[in-house]
Amino acid sequence: MSNSGLKVEAGVRRIRIVSLVVAATLVLAGGVAAALRSDPEPSGVYLRDEQGRALILRGFNTASSAKSTPDGMPEFTEDQLDREHADMGTNFVRFLISWRSVEPEPGVYSREYLDRVAERVGWYAERGYHVMLDMHQDLWSGAITPDGRTGNGAPAWATYMDGMPVGEHEMWEQYYLDAGVIRAFDNFWNTTGEHPELVEHYAGAWRAVAERFADDPAVIAYDLMNEPYGGTLQGPVFEAGPLTSTYQRTADAIRTVDQDTWVCVAPQAMGTNWGTPSGLGKIDDAREGDPRIAYCPHIYPLPMDLGGGYEGTSRTLVDATVDSWRANAQRTADALGGVPIVLGEFGLDTTLPGALDFVDRMYATAAEMGAGVSYWSRDPGPWGPYEEDGTPRNLVAALDTPYPRAVAGTPVTWTAQVDRLELTYRPDPAVGAPTEIHLPRRGFPGGVDVAGADIVDWNQQTRLLTVRTPAGSGDVTLTVTPIR
């Protein structure tokens, strides 16, 4: 490498170190600020099923492998879904799709690809899951490097780097600092003023997806873009400007063909994933009736993003991040119109010290917020629930706990242990369907005892308990324990 090359590399390293120091300072400041002011109360707004029940969504991102496969499908089988359903009682999936596969040529939408997605959605539908389709991207596109193995998401024809370079890095996040990647994002957001057509194409691709799945009851939400990155624009200038504008244009396009599916918007990843505030603007929903906009942030606390565990000083920093993230997520949801929250991604290497304690902390936090959760990810290995050969990992037992899947009213609070669930909720007399609860086999091997509600059915094979509250009740607290 030449001296000039060494200087560039050194400069990149300095930028990254400074960025991380600034981010850590912001996270700590946010945690202190959150501790010094009262957090907003959970909005009590939930995504609801066709019967009007509030949904507690728990599942996986499925899956990272879809980013690089030629057909855009995750390396995931129907038998593996059966295994997941039996082992952990999941009822939700954030299913990765890609713009490159939806619109392989400008204005040409792939029916074959959408057929493949529909087949997988059918697997989930047969098992009673709710599906959120996630238009995924990282580093904009596979076309940022010649081998196509670094980024993912956008088609090559929508990738304009204007001859600017992209280097080689050991840490994938460093590619975000490359001039070519920055220019590709700037051209998409039309910061350059050269490519206003790209956002129109993106909205059109989402319209094609929505047109295909508008009448599919299993598809409950569209996650408009994974972890948006502003290129040369960052923070509130980006989020309140081109990001909000693109979301609005895309939501409007979806509503021309689909009036019912929820539209999920995410903040920029840099900063907000570490607990800092979002400047995302409100999205107007053109549908008839109440808006169906949801807020879908991610959380990856910086100490863990850098490979740390959940213990000692790292745990203190992570807890401050979680407190700050929760307060800021709730404030953003309020600013967007009091919308429901779905935690689109969180996850970590579960071989790290204290990892499962962090998993417990995040699911408890989500329950307190009334937020759904999709864990990253369903891929095998140290971040996932299974080894490459299918052997269950520690995450399986950690996630196989009781939870209310669908509540005939509005949840107020709920807590769970392996062999106990306590749920307080406000029944809705207009909802005729019963409340549905998942109970793990290891905590409930036989019969169940329910205090505060009447048992409608207990299916030991599916692990589903359904209960109904007596008519005329106010807030109800029900407790479920095994018969010993």
C-alpha positions as CSV (number, residue, x, y, z in Angstrom):
1,M,0.0,0.0,0.0
2,S,1.3,3.5,-0.8
3,N,1.8,6.2,1.8
4,S,-1.4,7.9,0.6
5,G,-3.3,4.6,1.0
6,L,-2.0,4.3,4.5
7,K,-3.1,7.8,5.3
8,V,-6.6,7.1,4.0
9,E,-6.9,3.9,6.0
10,A,-5.6,5.7,9.1
11,G,-8.1,8.4,8.5
12,V,-11.0,5.9,8.2
13,R,-9.9,4.3,11.5
14,R,-9.8,7.7,13.2
15,I,-13.2,8.5,11.9
16,R,-14.6,5.2,13.1
17,I,-13.0,5.6,16.6
18,V,-14.3,9.2,16.9
19,S,-17.7,8.1,15.8
20,L,-17.8,5.3,18.4
21,V,-16.7,7.7,21.2
22,V,-19.3,10.2,20.2
23,A,-21.9,7.5,20.0
24,A,-21.0,6.2,23.4
25,T,-21.2,9.7,24.9
26,L,-24.6,10.2,23.4
27,V,-25.8,6.9,24.7
28,L,-24.6,7.6,28.2
29,A,-26.1,11.1,28.1
30,G,-29.3,9.7,26.9
31,G,-29.4,7.2,29.7
32,V,-28.7,9.8,32.3
33,A,-31.4,12.1,30.8
34,A,-33.9,9.2,30.7
35,A,-33.2,8.6,34.4
36,L,-33.8,12.3,35.2
37,R,-37.2,12.6,33.6
38,S,-40.4,10.5,33.7
39,D,-40.7,8.2,30.7
40,P,-43.9,8.3,28.6
41,E,-46.5,5.7,29.4
42,P,-47.0,2.9,26.8
43,S,-49.7,4.0,24.4
44,G,-51.8,0.9,24.8
45,V,-52.0,0.7,21.0
46,Y,-51.5,-2.7,19.4
47,L,-51.6,-4.3,16.0
48,R,-54.9,-6.3,16.0
49,D,-56.1,-9.4,14.2
50,E,-59.3,-9.6,12.2
51,Q,-61.3,-10.4,15.4
52,G,-60.1,-7.2,17.0
53,R,-57.8,-8.9,19.5
54,A,-54.5,-7.1,20.6
55,L,-51.6,-9.1,19.2
56,I,-48.4,-9.9,21.2
57,L,-46.0,-10.7,18.4
58,R,-43.0,-12.9,19.0
59,G,-40.8,-14.5,16.4
60,F,-37.7,-14.2,14.3
61,N,-36.2,-12.4,11.3
62,T,-36.1,-15.1,8.6
63,A,-33.5,-14.9,7.5
64,S,-30.1,-13.3,6.9
65,S,-29.4,-16.0,4.4
66,A,-31.9,-14.4,2.0
67,K,-29.6,-11.5,1.4
68,S,-27.2,-13.4,-0.9
69,T,-29.2,-16.4,-2.4
70,P,-29.7,-16.1,-6.1
71,D,-33.5,-16.6,-5.8
72,G,-33.8,-14.2,-2.8
73,M,-35.2,-16.9,-0.5
74,P,-33.8,-17.7,2.9
75,E,-32.2,-21.1,3.4
76,F,-35.2,-22.3,5.5
77,T,-37.6,-25.2,5.1
78,E,-41.2,-25.9,6.1
79,D,-39.9,-28.6,8.4
80,Q,-37.7,-26.1,10.1
81,L,-40.7,-23.8,10.6
82,D,-42.6,-26.8,12.2
83,R,-39.6,-27.3,14.5
84,E,-39.5,-23.6,15.5
85,H,-43.3,-23.6,16.2
86,A,-43.1,-26.7,18.3
87,D,-40.0,-25.6,20.3
88,M,-40.8,-22.0,21.0
89,G,-44.4,-21.3,20.1
90,T,-43.6,-18.3,17.9
91,N,-46.5,-16.5,16.1
92,F,-44.7,-13.9,14.1
93,V,-42.0,-13.5,11.4
94,R,-40.2,-10.6,9.9
95,F,-39.6,-12.1,6.5
96,L,-36.8,-10.6,4.5
97,I,-37.5,-9.6,0.9
98,S,-35.4,-7.5,-1.4
99,W,-35.9,-4.7,-4.0
100,R,-33.3,-6.5,-6.3
101,S,-35.7,-9.5,-6.5
102,V,-39.0,-7.6,-6.7
103,E,-37.8,-5.3,-9.5
104,P,-34.9,-7.0,-11.3
105,E,-35.2,-4.5,-14.2
106,P,-36.6,-1.0,-14.1
107,G,-40.4,-1.2,-14.1
108,V,-40.4,-5.0,-14.4
109,Y,-41.7,-6.8,-11.3
110,S,-40.9,-10.5,-10.9
111,R,-44.0,-12.6,-10.6
112,E,-41.8,-15.6,-10.0
113,Y,-40.2,-14.0,-7.0
114,L,-43.5,-12.9,-5.5
115,D,-44.8,-16.5,-6.0
116,R,-41.9,-17.8,-4.0
117,V,-42.6,-15.3,-1.2
118,A,-46.3,-16.2,-1.3
119,E,-45.4,-19.9,-0.9
120,R,-43.4,-19.2,2.3
121,V,-46.2,-16.9,3.6
122,G,-48.5,-19.8,3.1
123,W,-46.3,-21.9,5.3
124,Y,-46.8,-19.4,8.1
125,A,-50.5,-18.9,7.4
126,E,-51.2,-22.6,7.8
127,R,-49.7,-22.4,11.3
128,G,-51.5,-19.3,12.4
129,Y,-48.5,-16.8,12.1
130,H,-48.6,-13.1,11.3
131,V,-46.1,-12.0,8.7
132,M,-44.3,-8.7,8.3
133,L,-42.6,-8.3,5.0
134,D,-39.3,-6.4,5.4
135,M,-37.7,-4.7,2.4
136,H,-34.1,-5.4,3.5
137,Q,-30.9,-3.6,2.7
138,D,-27.4,-3.3,4.2
139,L,-24.8,-1.0,2.5
140,W,-27.4,-0.4,-0.2
141,S,-26.7,-3.1,-2.7
142,G,-24.6,-6.1,-3.6
143,A,-23.4,-4.1,-6.6
144,I,-21.1,-1.9,-4.4
145,T,-18.4,-4.5,-4.9
146,P,-17.5,-6.6,-7.9
147,D,-18.1,-9.9,-6.2
148,G,-21.6,-8.9,-5.0
149,R,-20.9,-10.3,-1.5
150,T,-20.7,-7.2,0.7
151,G,-24.0,-5.3,0.5
152,N,-27.5,-6.4,-0.3
153,G,-30.9,-5.0,-1.1
154,A,-31.1,-2.7,-4.1
155,P,-30.7,-3.8,-7.7
156,A,-27.5,-3.1,-9.6
157,W,-29.4,-0.8,-12.0
158,A,-30.4,1.4,-9.0
159,T,-26.8,1.7,-7.7
160,Y,-25.0,4.9,-8.8
161,M,-21.6,5.3,-7.2
162,D,-20.4,7.8,-9.9
163,G,-17.0,6.2,-10.0
164,M,-16.2,6.7,-6.3
165,P,-14.3,4.0,-4.5
166,V,-15.3,1.2,-2.2
167,G,-12.5,-0.4,-0.2
168,E,-12.0,-3.7,1.6
169,H,-12.7,-3.9,5.3
170,E,-12.7,-6.6,8.0
171,M,-15.7,-5.0,9.8
172,W,-18.7,-4.6,7.5
173,E,-19.8,-1.4,9.1
174,Q,-16.7,0.4,7.8
175,Y,-18.1,0.2,4.3
176,Y,-20.6,2.9,5.3
177,L,-17.7,5.3,5.4
178,D,-16.6,4.6,1.8
179,A,-17.3,7.3,-0.8
180,G,-18.9,5.0,-3.2
181,V,-21.4,3.7,-0.7
182,I,-22.2,7.2,0.5
183,R,-22.8,8.3,-3.1
184,A,-25.1,5.4,-3.8
185,F,-27.3,6.4,-0.9
186,D,-27.1,10.1,-1.8
187,N,-28.3,9.3,-5.3
188,F,-31.2,7.3,-4.0
189,W,-32.4,10.0,-1.6
190,N,-31.7,12.4,-4.5
191,T,-29.4,14.5,-2.4
192,T,-27.3,14.9,-5.5
193,G,-30.3,16.1,-7.6
194,E,-29.4,13.6,-10.3
195,H,-31.8,10.6,-9.7
196,P,-35.3,11.6,-8.6
197,E,-36.6,8.5,-10.4
198,L,-35.1,6.0,-7.8
199,V,-37.5,6.8,-5.0
200,E,-40.4,6.5,-7.5
201,H,-39.1,3.1,-8.5
202,Y,-38.9,2.1,-4.8
203,A,-42.4,3.2,-4.1
204,G,-43.5,1.3,-7.2
205,A,-41.8,-1.9,-6.1
206,W,-43.7,-1.7,-2.8
207,R,-46.9,-1.1,-4.7
208,A,-46.3,-4.3,-6.6
209,V,-45.7,-6.2,-3.3
210,A,-48.8,-4.7,-1.7
211,E,-50.9,-5.5,-4.7
212,R,-49.9,-9.2,-4.4
213,F,-50.4,-9.5,-0.7
214,A,-53.3,-7.1,0.0
215,D,-55.8,-9.9,0.4
216,D,-53.6,-12.3,2.3
217,P,-54.7,-12.3,5.9
218,A,-51.4,-13.7,7.1
219,V,-49.5,-10.6,6.0
220,I,-50.1,-8.0,8.7
221,A,-47.4,-5.4,8.0
222,Y,-44.9,-4.0,5.5
223,D,-41.6,-2.8,7.0
224,L,-40.7,-0.2,4.4
225,M,-36.9,-0.2,4.7
226,N,-34.4,-1.9,6.9
227,E,-32.0,0.4,8.8
228,P,-32.0,3.5,6.5
229,Y,-28.7,5.3,6.1
230,G,-28.6,8.9,4.9
231,G,-25.2,9.1,3.2
232,T,-24.0,12.6,3.6
233,L,-27.2,13.5,5.5
234,Q,-27.4,12.3,9.1
235,G,-29.6,12.7,12.1
236,P,-32.8,14.8,12.1
237,V,-31.9,16.5,8.8
238,F,-32.1,13.1,7.1
239,E,-34.9,11.6,9.1
240,A,-37.3,14.6,9.0
241,G,-36.3,15.3,5.4
242,P,-35.8,12.6,2.7
243,L,-36.5,9.6,4.9
244,T,-39.9,10.9,6.0
245,S,-40.7,12.0,2.4
246,T,-39.8,8.6,1.0
247,Y,-41.9,6.8,3.6
248,Q,-44.8,9.1,2.8
249,R,-44.5,8.5,-0.9
250,T,-44.2,4.7,-0.4
251,A,-47.1,4.6,2.0
252,D,-49.3,6.5,-0.5
253,A,-48.3,4.0,-3.2
254,I,-49.2,1.1,-1.0
255,R,-52.6,2.6,-0.2
256,T,-53.6,2.7,-3.8
257,V,-53.8,-1.1,-3.7
258,D,-54.0,-2.1,0.0
259,Q,-56.1,-0.2,2.5
260,D,-55.7,-2.6,5.5
261,T,-52.1,-3.8,6.0
262,W,-50.1,-1.9,8.6
263,V,-47.2,0.2,7.3
264,C,-44.1,0.0,9.5
265,V,-41.5,2.8,9.5
266,A,-38.0,2.6,11.0
267,P,-35.6,5.4,12.0
268,Q,-32.1,5.7,10.8
269,A,-30.0,2.9,12.3
270,M,-26.9,4.9,13.2
271,G,-27.5,6.3,16.7
272,T,-31.0,5.2,17.3
273,N,-29.9,1.6,17.5
274,W,-27.7,2.8,20.4
275,G,-30.5,4.6,22.2
276,T,-30.4,8.1,20.8
277,P,-33.5,10.0,19.7
278,S,-35.1,9.9,16.3
279,G,-36.2,12.9,14.2
280,L,-38.6,10.9,12.0
281,G,-41.6,12.9,10.9
282,K,-45.2,11.8,11.0
283,I,-46.6,9.8,8.1
284,D,-50.2,10.5,7.0
285,D,-52.2,7.4,6.2
286,A,-54.5,7.7,3.2
287,R,-56.6,4.7,4.2
288,E,-60.2,5.1,5.2
289,G,-60.7,4.8,8.9
290,D,-58.1,4.9,11.7
291,P,-54.4,5.1,10.5
292,R,-52.4,1.9,10.4
293,I,-48.9,3.2,10.8
294,A,-46.5,1.4,13.2
295,Y,-43.0,2.3,14.5
296,C,-40.4,-0.5,14.1
297,P,-37.0,0.5,15.6
298,H,-34.0,-1.8,16.2
299,I,-31.7,-1.9,19.2
300,Y,-28.0,-3.0,19.2
301,P,-26.4,-1.5,22.3
302,L,-22.9,-0.2,21.4
303,P,-20.9,-2.3,23.9
304,M,-22.5,-5.4,22.4
305,D,-22.1,-4.1,18.8
306,L,-18.3,-4.0,19.6
307,G,-18.4,-7.6,20.8
308,G,-18.9,-7.2,24.6
309,G,-21.1,-9.3,26.8
310,Y,-23.7,-8.3,29.4
311,E,-21.7,-8.1,32.6
312,G,-19.7,-5.6,34.6
313,T,-19.2,-2.1,33.1
314,S,-20.6,-3.3,29.8
315,R,-23.8,-4.3,31.5
316,T,-24.1,-0.9,33.1
317,L,-23.6,0.8,29.7
318,V,-26.1,-1.6,28.1
319,D,-28.7,-1.0,30.7
320,A,-28.4,2.8,30.2
321,T,-28.8,2.2,26.5
322,V,-32.0,0.2,27.0
323,D,-33.5,2.8,29.3
324,S,-32.7,5.5,26.8
325,W,-33.9,3.5,23.8
326,R,-37.2,2.7,25.5
327,A,-37.9,6.3,26.4
328,N,-37.0,7.6,22.9
329,A,-38.9,4.8,21.1
330,Q,-42.0,5.7,23.1
331,R,-41.6,9.4,22.4
332,T,-41.2,8.8,18.7
333,A,-44.3,6.5,18.6
334,D,-46.2,9.3,20.4
335,A,-45.0,11.9,17.9
336,L,-46.0,9.6,15.0
337,G,-49.6,9.7,16.3
338,G,-49.6,7.3,19.2
339,V,-48.7,4.3,17.0
340,P,-47.9,0.7,18.1
341,I,-44.3,-0.4,18.4
342,V,-42.7,-3.5,16.9
343,L,-39.0,-4.2,17.9
344,G,-37.9,-5.1,14.4
345,E,-34.4,-6.4,15.4
346,F,-32.4,-7.2,18.4
347,G,-30.0,-10.1,18.9
348,L,-26.5,-11.0,20.0
349,D,-24.0,-13.8,20.1
350,T,-25.5,-15.9,22.9
351,T,-22.1,-17.5,23.8
352,L,-21.1,-14.1,25.4
353,P,-21.2,-13.7,29.2
354,G,-24.7,-12.7,30.4
355,A,-26.2,-13.0,26.9
356,L,-29.4,-14.7,28.0
357,D,-29.9,-12.2,30.8
358,F,-29.9,-9.5,28.1
359,V,-32.4,-11.5,26.1
360,D,-34.7,-11.7,29.2
361,R,-34.2,-8.0,29.7
362,M,-35.3,-7.1,26.2
363,Y,-38.4,-9.3,26.2
364,A,-39.4,-7.9,29.6
365,T,-38.9,-4.4,28.2
366,A,-40.9,-5.1,25.2
367,A,-43.7,-6.5,27.3
368,E,-43.7,-3.4,29.5
369,M,-43.9,-1.2,26.3
370,G,-46.6,-3.4,24.6
371,A,-44.2,-4.0,21.7
372,G,-43.9,-7.0,19.5
373,V,-40.5,-8.6,19.0
374,S,-38.7,-10.2,16.0
375,Y,-35.3,-11.6,17.2
376,W,-32.3,-11.4,14.8
377,S,-32.2,-14.1,13.4
378,R,-33.5,-17.5,12.5
379,D,-30.1,-18.4,10.9
380,P,-28.1,-21.2,12.6
381,G,-25.1,-20.4,14.7
382,P,-24.2,-18.5,17.9
383,W,-26.8,-15.7,17.3
384,G,-29.6,-18.2,16.5
385,P,-31.7,-20.9,18.1
386,Y,-30.1,-23.9,16.5
387,E,-26.7,-25.1,15.4
388,E,-25.9,-25.9,11.8
389,D,-26.9,-29.6,12.3
390,G,-30.2,-28.6,13.9
391,T,-29.1,-29.1,17.6
392,P,-31.1,-26.7,19.8
393,R,-29.0,-23.9,21.3
394,N,-29.5,-22.1,24.6
395,L,-31.8,-19.5,22.9
396,V,-34.6,-22.1,22.5
397,A,-35.2,-22.6,26.2
398,A,-34.8,-18.8,26.8
399,L,-37.6,-18.0,24.3
400,D,-39.9,-20.9,25.1
401,T,-41.9,-19.1,27.8
402,P,-45.6,-18.4,28.4
403,Y,-47.0,-15.3,26.6
404,P,-50.5,-14.0,25.6
405,R,-50.6,-14.3,21.8
406,A,-54.0,-12.5,21.2
407,V,-55.9,-10.6,23.9
408,A,-59.6,-9.9,23.7
409,G,-59.2,-6.3,24.8
410,T,-56.1,-4.2,25.7
411,P,-53.3,-5.5,27.8
412,V,-52.4,-3.4,30.8
413,T,-49.4,-5.5,32.0
414,W,-48.2,-9.0,31.9
415,T,-45.3,-11.0,33.4
416,A,-44.2,-14.6,32.8
417,Q,-42.1,-17.3,34.3
418,V,-41.6,-20.8,32.8
419,D,-44.6,-22.2,34.8
420,R,-46.7,-19.0,35.4
421,L,-48.3,-16.3,33.5
422,E,-50.1,-13.3,35.0
423,L,-52.0,-11.0,32.6
424,T,-54.0,-7.9,33.4
425,Y,-56.1,-6.5,30.6
426,R,-59.1,-4.4,29.8
427,P,-61.7,-6.6,28.0
428,D,-63.4,-5.3,24.9
429,P,-67.1,-6.4,24.8
430,A,-67.0,-6.0,21.0
431,V,-64.4,-8.8,20.6
432,G,-66.1,-12.1,20.5
433,A,-63.0,-14.3,20.1
434,P,-61.3,-15.6,23.2
435,T,-57.9,-14.6,24.6
436,E,-55.2,-17.0,23.4
437,I,-52.1,-17.9,25.4
438,H,-49.0,-20.0,24.5
439,L,-47.8,-22.3,27.3
440,P,-44.5,-24.2,27.0
441,R,-44.4,-27.9,27.6
442,R,-41.6,-27.8,30.1
443,G,-43.7,-25.5,32.4
444,F,-47.1,-27.0,31.7
445,P,-46.7,-30.7,31.0
446,G,-50.3,-31.6,31.9
447,G,-53.4,-29.7,32.9
448,V,-53.7,-26.0,33.6
449,D,-55.3,-23.9,36.3
450,V,-56.7,-20.5,35.5
451,A,-57.8,-17.9,38.0
452,G,-59.8,-14.8,36.8
453,A,-61.2,-16.3,33.5
454,D,-63.0,-19.3,32.2
455,I,-61.1,-21.9,30.2
456,V,-62.5,-22.3,26.6
457,D,-59.9,-24.9,25.5
458,W,-56.5,-26.2,26.4
459,N,-54.7,-28.1,23.5
460,Q,-51.7,-29.8,24.9
461,Q,-50.5,-30.6,21.4
462,T,-50.5,-27.0,20.0
463,R,-49.7,-25.6,23.5
464,L,-52.6,-23.1,23.1
465,L,-54.8,-22.1,25.9
466,T,-57.9,-20.1,25.2
467,V,-59.9,-18.3,27.9
468,R,-62.9,-16.0,28.1
469,T,-63.6,-13.3,30.7
470,P,-67.0,-13.2,32.3
471,A,-69.3,-10.6,30.8
472,G,-69.4,-7.1,32.5
473,S,-66.0,-7.3,33.9
474,G,-63.7,-4.2,34.4
475,D,-60.0,-4.7,34.2
476,V,-59.3,-8.4,34.7
477,T,-56.2,-10.1,36.1
478,L,-55.9,-13.7,35.2
479,T,-53.2,-16.1,36.4
480,V,-52.3,-19.4,34.7
481,T,-50.3,-22.1,36.5
482,P,-49.9,-25.9,35.9
483,I,-52.0,-28.4,37.8
484,R,-49.5,-30.2,39.9
